[in-house]
Amino acid sequence: MNELILPAPEPEDLAVSLALRLRICSAIDAANGQLAFSDYMQLCLYLPGLGYYSAGKEKFGAAGDFITAPDISPLFAAALARHCVDALQQIENGILLEFGAGNGQLATDLITQFVELECLPSRYCILETSPSLVEAQKQTIFARHPNLTDRVVWLDSLPTSFKGVVIANEVCDAMPVHRLEFTQQGCHELAVTYDGDNLRWCHRPLSEQLKAFAEQIKQLNQDTRPYISEVPLVASAWLNSLAKALQQGAIFILDYGYPASEYYLPERDQGTLRCYYQHQAHDNPLILQGLQDITAHVNFSALAETALSADLDVSGFHYQKDFLLAGGLAELASEQMASSQDVFTQMKMAAALKRLLLPGQMGESFKVLSLSRDIELSRLCPMSDKRYLL
Ligand SMILES: C[S@@+](CC[C@H](N)C(=O)[O-])C[C@H]1O[C@@H](n2cnc3c(N)ncnc32)[C@H](O)[C@@H]1O
């Protein structure tokens, strides 16, 4: 296999990374020499001032490390907005709550759509863990909607009780995961330790919660070869608190991922963890701390199970292409194509649509889990519903 060659970081970025490594080593010491991988990932991504999402460097778009759907085309938000409006119209005084709003593009485009559809929620709330991204979001949103400074609000924590629609686009994949390793000797949790300057993997015994997950994985994957995979305890806990707070409304979780039966297939024997550095993907999270994104595919079955045990309705599980088409993407796109005289603009729009919809691109690798309480999500298409896979 070719050796991975990544672009060399700038000296000032290396200094930030080194400072983060020192903080990680202190955390390893405080954890008796073995830091659970999920705690390591939390520090790498979110340690205030130093973590990947907290340190203020450009992450989105061509100058960053990755591109998300809202940056591909505003048609993504237009189709999602129609699903939200369907839910909001059934809720008296419902809010919109967006988790992890990134660079603010999705919020900006959704608000544009809500205004056009005359269905702007009483409050558009954003819960974002990264202070530097909050600033970026304010700039993007208020540049387009300067008269809405009192309608768009940033929350410090989840409201204890609310009615409305929740959106999490590519947020769950950015939540820390636990990692398990199955060998001939049994199953261990993967943790991080250090020798001198080097961070390296080590093993920890399983907690009771992880033991239950390990049993499930063994039943799904009967293969006896060595195997590594991820467990979404953090995302499940997040959804559980959200479910407790949502009195009435809908939750749309959009992300790349699989149902458990596909997540734990024998051929995925190194798990789904990926790192992104300047648009290059690789699988070593123990380097470039704070400079690279670390992400894992979402286990949608685990989220659906959490939703059910918290008394939410699991209302749909769709490929992104089917969800967007049910939100009217095809009609919206042809209207826009017809109104544009410029061939270059039309070609750009066609390329964006392909990226959002084609199975080999985001169309099928991205899925949408739609959850609800006391409302009907009537825009979801039953013909393309894949709940039977969960
Ligand atoms: C990959 S980015 C996606 C950004 C945006 N939703 C988009 O589609 O472009 C992940 C975002 O989730 C945020 N995030 C991660 N965990 C979070 C949590 N528990 N609560 C709120 N935001 C979170 C990150 O800071 C970042 O803004």
The ligand as an ORCA input file, in Angstrom:
! r2SCAN-3c Opt
* xyz 0 1
  C     -19.250     18.628     10.308
  S     -19.800     20.092     11.064
  C     -21.378     20.279     10.256
  C     -21.815     21.700     10.215
  C     -23.161     22.024      9.566
  N     -24.260     21.394     10.219
  C     -23.164     21.743      8.100
  O     -23.975     20.948      7.652
  O     -22.328     22.307      7.390
  C     -20.223     19.601     12.710
  C     -20.757     20.717     13.575
  O     -21.349     20.182     14.755
  C     -20.896     20.918     15.897
  N     -21.137     20.028     17.057
  C     -20.578     18.844     17.322
  N     -21.118     18.279     18.430
  C     -22.083     19.120     18.846
  C     -23.023     19.109     19.916
  N     -23.058     18.106     20.800
  N     -23.855     20.152     20.050
  C     -23.839     21.167     19.171
  N     -22.966     21.251     18.139
  C     -22.111     20.230     17.976
  C     -19.499     21.304     15.496
  O     -18.946     22.325     16.277
  C     -19.736     21.731     14.035
  O     -20.308     23.009     13.952
*
